[in-house]
Amino acid sequence: MSTLKAGKLVDTKVTQKIFTGLHKGNISPIWAIVVHQTGAPTAKHTFNSYKSSSHGAHFLIDKKGKIYQTALLTKLTHHVGKIKSRCIQTKVCTAGELATANSIYFKKGKSYSVRLTNLYKHEKKKAYPARYPLNKDSIGIEIVGDYDKAKKVYERVNNAQNKALKWLVGELGFHFVMDKHDVYRHPEVSYKKPSEARTAAW
């Protein structure tokens, strides 16, 4: 069993490669996990981007299933983006809340970008799990996988990566008291390519 120490997941299966530039404030409490794919062919590509980008996740799983911790679990990172309305997506909400969300989402005279921003502002006022997870209360896991622009599809997550993902989700679930219902694919919660992390399994 892994241990948590000063924001690090300590285990022989985890290699520490912290990029402090990804840290954007303190995170607490942690309610969920969001699974991503990098859109790049190798871990090195992502590490290079982490050196200059302000966006990134807490963990990265490479093609061979090796797990890197790239941000401390005491810090939030920018990995989710603007969240969708869970009420609109699942219809698990009151009729009044659905009407309110739809009135924002389909507001006449507003651009699509403005409508998404306004809906995001409305959603983030809610407590989890009435809304999808935000940067401030979720752990991001990146899986190395390229994006085929011609076919408009992400590379399949391989068996070694899924084995590592299952272990990592299990360990984080134990430490932060989450179950599999608290693990989401990135396109489920935000406006991303539908195939991202589609083949991820935990």
C-alpha positions as CSV (number, residue, x, y, z in Angstrom):
1,M,0.0,0.0,0.0
2,S,1.3,3.5,-0.9
3,T,1.6,6.3,1.6
4,L,1.0,10.0,1.4
5,K,3.8,12.3,2.5
6,A,3.9,16.1,2.0
7,G,1.6,15.8,-1.0
8,K,3.6,13.0,-2.6
9,L,2.2,9.5,-3.3
10,V,5.1,7.3,-2.1
11,D,5.4,3.9,-3.6
12,T,7.9,2.0,-5.7
13,K,5.5,2.2,-8.6
14,V,5.5,6.1,-8.6
15,T,8.4,8.2,-9.9
16,Q,8.5,11.7,-8.5
17,K,8.9,14.4,-11.2
18,I,7.3,17.4,-9.8
19,F,6.8,20.6,-11.9
20,T,6.2,23.4,-9.4
21,G,5.0,25.6,-12.3
22,L,1.8,23.6,-12.4
23,H,0.9,24.5,-8.8
24,K,-1.8,27.1,-8.8
25,G,-2.8,27.3,-5.1
26,N,-3.9,24.9,-2.4
27,I,-6.4,22.0,-3.1
28,S,-8.8,20.8,-0.4
29,P,-10.8,18.8,-0.1
30,I,-10.3,16.3,-3.0
31,W,-13.6,14.8,-4.2
32,A,-12.8,13.3,-7.6
33,I,-10.3,12.2,-10.3
34,V,-10.4,13.4,-14.0
35,V,-8.6,11.2,-16.6
36,H,-7.0,12.8,-19.6
37,Q,-4.9,11.9,-22.6
38,T,-2.0,14.1,-23.6
39,G,-2.5,14.5,-27.3
40,A,1.3,13.9,-27.7
41,P,3.2,10.7,-28.7
42,T,5.6,10.5,-25.7
43,A,6.0,11.4,-22.1
44,K,8.9,13.6,-23.0
45,H,6.7,15.8,-25.1
46,T,4.4,16.4,-22.1
47,F,7.3,17.0,-19.7
48,N,8.7,19.6,-22.1
49,S,5.3,21.3,-22.2
50,Y,5.0,21.3,-18.4
51,K,8.2,23.3,-18.2
52,S,6.6,26.3,-19.9
53,S,2.8,25.7,-19.6
54,S,0.6,26.6,-16.7
55,H,-1.7,23.7,-17.5
56,G,-1.1,20.1,-16.4
57,A,-2.2,17.2,-14.2
58,H,-0.9,15.6,-11.0
59,F,0.1,12.3,-12.6
60,L,1.3,11.1,-16.0
61,I,1.3,7.4,-17.2
62,D,3.7,6.7,-20.1
63,K,3.3,4.1,-22.9
64,K,5.0,1.4,-20.8
65,G,2.7,2.0,-17.8
66,K,5.2,3.9,-15.7
67,I,3.6,6.4,-13.4
68,Y,5.1,9.8,-12.8
69,Q,3.8,12.2,-10.2
70,T,4.1,15.7,-11.8
71,A,2.3,17.9,-9.2
72,L,1.8,17.7,-5.4
73,L,-1.6,16.4,-4.1
74,T,-1.7,19.4,-1.8
75,K,-1.8,21.8,-4.8
76,L,-4.5,22.4,-7.5
77,T,-3.5,22.4,-11.1
78,H,-5.3,23.7,-14.2
79,H,-6.5,20.5,-15.9
80,V,-10.3,20.5,-16.1
81,G,-11.3,23.7,-17.9
82,K,-14.9,25.0,-18.0
83,I,-17.2,22.3,-16.7
84,K,-20.5,21.3,-18.3
85,S,-23.8,21.3,-16.5
86,R,-24.2,18.0,-14.8
87,C,-27.9,18.8,-14.5
88,I,-28.3,19.1,-18.3
89,Q,-26.1,16.1,-19.0
90,T,-27.7,13.6,-16.6
91,K,-31.1,15.2,-15.9
92,V,-30.5,14.2,-12.2
93,C,-31.7,17.5,-10.8
94,T,-35.0,19.3,-10.1
95,A,-37.1,20.6,-12.9
96,G,-36.4,24.2,-11.7
97,E,-32.6,23.7,-11.8
98,L,-32.8,22.1,-15.3
99,A,-34.9,25.1,-16.5
100,T,-32.3,27.5,-15.0
101,A,-29.4,25.7,-16.6
102,N,-31.1,25.5,-20.0
103,S,-32.0,29.2,-19.9
104,I,-28.3,30.0,-19.5
105,Y,-27.1,27.5,-22.1
106,F,-29.6,28.5,-24.8
107,K,-29.7,32.2,-24.0
108,K,-30.6,34.1,-27.2
109,G,-28.4,36.9,-28.2
110,K,-25.3,35.5,-26.5
111,S,-22.4,33.8,-28.3
112,Y,-21.6,30.2,-27.7
113,S,-18.4,31.1,-25.8
114,V,-20.3,33.5,-23.5
115,R,-23.0,31.0,-22.9
116,L,-20.5,28.3,-21.8
117,T,-18.7,30.8,-19.6
118,N,-22.0,31.9,-17.9
119,L,-23.0,28.2,-17.4
120,Y,-19.6,27.4,-15.9
121,K,-20.0,30.4,-13.5
122,H,-23.4,29.0,-12.5
123,E,-22.2,25.5,-12.0
124,K,-19.1,26.2,-10.0
125,K,-21.3,27.8,-7.3
126,K,-22.7,24.3,-6.5
127,A,-21.2,21.7,-4.2
128,Y,-19.9,18.4,-5.6
129,P,-21.5,16.1,-6.6
130,A,-24.4,18.3,-7.8
131,R,-21.8,19.6,-10.2
132,Y,-18.8,18.0,-12.0
133,P,-15.4,18.3,-10.4
134,L,-13.3,21.5,-10.6
135,N,-9.6,22.1,-10.6
136,K,-9.9,23.1,-6.9
137,D,-11.2,19.7,-5.8
138,S,-10.0,17.1,-8.3
139,I,-6.9,15.1,-9.2
140,G,-5.8,15.0,-12.8
141,I,-4.3,11.9,-14.4
142,E,-2.8,12.2,-17.9
143,I,-2.2,9.2,-20.1
144,V,0.3,9.5,-22.9
145,G,-1.7,9.1,-26.2
146,D,-1.4,11.0,-29.4
147,Y,-4.3,12.6,-31.3
148,D,-4.8,11.8,-35.0
149,K,-6.0,15.0,-36.6
150,A,-7.0,13.3,-39.8
151,K,-9.1,10.7,-38.1
152,K,-10.1,13.0,-35.3
153,V,-9.5,10.3,-32.7
154,Y,-7.1,9.7,-29.7
155,E,-4.8,6.8,-29.7
156,R,-6.0,3.7,-27.8
157,V,-4.9,3.4,-24.2
158,N,-2.8,0.2,-24.0
159,N,-3.0,-2.6,-21.5
160,A,0.1,-1.5,-19.5
161,Q,-1.4,2.0,-19.1
162,N,-4.8,0.7,-18.0
163,K,-3.2,-1.6,-15.5
164,A,-1.3,1.3,-14.1
165,L,-4.4,3.5,-14.1
166,K,-6.4,1.0,-12.2
167,W,-3.7,0.7,-9.5
168,L,-3.4,4.5,-9.3
169,V,-7.1,5.1,-9.1
170,G,-7.4,2.4,-6.4
171,E,-4.6,4.0,-4.3
172,L,-6.0,7.5,-4.6
173,G,-9.5,6.3,-3.9
174,F,-8.2,4.7,-0.6
175,H,-6.3,7.8,0.5
176,F,-9.1,10.3,-0.4
177,V,-12.2,8.1,0.2
178,M,-13.4,8.1,-3.4
179,D,-15.0,5.3,-5.4
180,K,-15.2,4.6,-9.1
181,H,-18.3,6.9,-9.4
182,D,-15.9,9.8,-8.6
183,V,-13.6,9.1,-11.6
184,Y,-14.5,10.9,-14.9
185,R,-13.1,11.0,-18.4
186,H,-12.2,14.6,-19.4
187,P,-14.9,14.9,-22.1
188,E,-17.5,13.8,-19.6
189,V,-17.0,16.9,-17.5
190,S,-15.7,19.5,-20.0
191,Y,-15.9,20.5,-23.7
192,K,-13.2,18.1,-25.1
193,K,-12.8,15.7,-28.0
194,P,-15.2,12.8,-27.3
195,S,-12.5,10.1,-27.9
196,E,-10.2,11.5,-25.2
197,A,-9.6,8.7,-22.6
198,R,-12.5,6.7,-24.1
199,T,-10.5,3.5,-23.9
200,A,-9.2,4.2,-20.4
201,A,-10.3,1.6,-17.9
202,W,-10.3,1.5,-14.1
